[in-house]
């Protein structure tokens, strides 16, 4: 887990991962066309994203009611959420079906 956390910190510092996404324990591998959304590449163990059931390969399609069609859409939507708030995500599971999760957004733990 320490190696993955270090890699996420490096990716955030280079702009490859939105900082607030790293707070959730998420990194992305790009966009998905079917369904449109942000494809999850990494979920850090013990993170809010893992606790909420997100897995690599999941595709985030909605954040707080805002449709997510790309990684850039996700970054813009999450950047508009104040630290300390909770967010709701809708996503297509890697194993099929759609799911929803509610996660805390707390950058102080990053």
C-alpha positions as CSV (number, residue, x, y, z in Angstrom):
1,X,0.0,0.0,0.0
2,X,2.9,2.4,0.7
3,X,4.2,2.0,-2.8
4,X,0.8,2.7,-4.3
5,X,0.3,5.7,-2.1
6,X,3.8,7.0,-3.1
7,X,2.9,6.5,-6.8
8,X,-0.4,8.4,-6.3
9,X,1.5,11.3,-4.7
10,X,3.9,11.4,-7.6
11,X,1.0,11.3,-10.1
12,X,-0.8,14.2,-8.3
13,X,2.4,16.3,-8.3
14,X,2.7,15.9,-12.1
15,X,-0.9,16.6,-12.7
16,X,-1.7,13.0,-13.9
17,X,-4.2,12.5,-11.1
18,X,-6.6,15.1,-9.7
19,X,-5.6,15.8,-6.1
20,X,-9.1,15.2,-4.8
21,X,-9.3,11.9,-6.6
22,X,-6.1,10.8,-4.8
23,X,-7.7,11.8,-1.5
24,X,-10.4,9.2,-2.3
25,X,-7.7,6.6,-3.2
26,X,-8.4,6.7,-7.0
27,X,-6.3,6.9,-10.1
28,X,-7.6,6.7,-13.6
29,X,-6.5,5.0,-16.8
30,X,-8.3,7.3,-19.2
31,X,-11.8,7.6,-20.5
32,X,-14.4,5.0,-21.4
33,X,-16.7,5.4,-24.4
34,X,-19.2,2.6,-23.5
35,X,-20.5,3.7,-21.1
36,X,-19.0,7.2,-21.2
37,X,-17.1,8.0,-18.0
38,X,-13.7,8.0,-16.2
39,X,-12.2,4.5,-16.0
40,X,-10.7,3.6,-12.6
41,X,-7.1,2.2,-12.9
42,X,-6.1,2.0,-9.2
43,X,-8.0,1.9,-5.9
44,X,-5.7,2.2,-2.8
45,X,-6.3,-0.3,-0.1
46,X,-8.0,1.1,3.0
47,X,-9.1,4.2,1.1
48,X,-12.6,5.7,1.0
49,X,-12.9,4.4,-2.6
50,X,-12.1,0.8,-1.5
51,X,-14.4,1.1,1.5
52,X,-17.2,2.2,-0.9
53,X,-16.6,-0.9,-3.1
54,X,-14.9,0.7,-6.1
55,X,-12.5,-1.5,-8.1
56,X,-10.1,-1.1,-10.9
57,X,-12.0,-1.2,-14.2
58,X,-15.1,0.5,-12.8
59,X,-16.3,3.5,-14.8
60,X,-17.5,6.5,-12.9
61,X,-20.5,8.0,-14.8
62,X,-21.9,10.5,-12.4
63,X,-20.7,12.7,-9.4
64,X,-23.3,14.5,-7.3
65,X,-25.8,14.4,-10.2
66,X,-23.3,15.7,-12.8
67,X,-22.8,13.4,-15.7
68,X,-19.1,12.3,-16.1
69,X,-18.1,11.6,-19.6
70,X,-14.3,11.7,-19.2
71,X,-11.5,11.9,-16.6
72,X,-11.5,15.7,-17.2
73,X,-15.2,15.9,-16.4
74,X,-14.5,14.0,-13.1
75,X,-11.6,16.4,-12.2
76,X,-13.8,19.5,-12.9
77,X,-16.8,18.1,-10.9
78,X,-14.8,17.0,-7.9
79,X,-12.8,20.3,-7.8
80,X,-16.1,22.1,-7.3
81,X,-16.9,20.1,-4.1
82,X,-15.6,21.8,-0.9
83,X,-13.3,19.8,1.3
84,X,-15.1,18.0,4.1
85,X,-18.3,17.3,2.0
86,X,-19.6,13.9,1.0
87,X,-19.9,13.0,-2.6
88,X,-22.1,10.5,-4.4
89,X,-20.8,8.5,-7.3
90,X,-22.6,6.4,-9.8
91,X,-20.4,3.8,-11.6
92,X,-20.5,0.8,-13.9
93,X,-18.9,-2.1,-12.1
94,X,-16.1,-3.9,-13.7
95,X,-18.0,-7.1,-13.2
96,X,-21.2,-5.6,-14.7
97,X,-24.2,-3.6,-13.4
98,X,-24.4,-0.1,-12.1
99,X,-23.8,0.8,-8.5
100,X,-23.7,4.0,-6.4
101,X,-21.6,5.0,-3.4
102,X,-21.2,7.9,-1.0
103,X,-17.7,8.9,0.0
104,X,-16.1,11.5,2.3
105,X,-13.9,14.1,0.6
106,X,-11.3,15.1,3.2
107,X,-8.0,16.4,1.9
108,X,-6.6,16.7,5.4
109,X,-6.0,13.0,5.4
110,X,-4.0,13.2,2.2
